[in-house]
Amino acid sequence: MTAQNDLRLLPWVGPEGKPCYLDTDDREGYMSRLADHIEAVQLGMATELLGQAGQVLDDETEDLEKLKLVAAQLASALRDVLRVATSRGHRLVTPE
């Protein structure tokens, strides 16, 4: 059995909202490349959302529902970005 620290945290969750992990040494394998692609998409979407959120917050005429929607989207994007950061942090090579 592989230690959990040796597993790659994937950028999505399972059906019950639990984290998904990948057990492989092949960083060029299909699942690794898929996870890399999804991470890149999530980070790109978070960047775009941050720009849109700034516009909404700068507009004093926006209603409460629009602000709630942006806050929910930002929370979701932050969860994704934190998952990516955690996954990448676990894969950093540490000197012995």
Secondary structure, DSSP 8 states (H G I E B T S, - for coil): ---GGGSEEEEEE-TTS-EEEE--S-TTSHHHHHHHHHHHHHHHHHHHHHHHHHHHHH-TT--HHHHHHHHHHHHHHHHHHHHHHHHHHHTS----
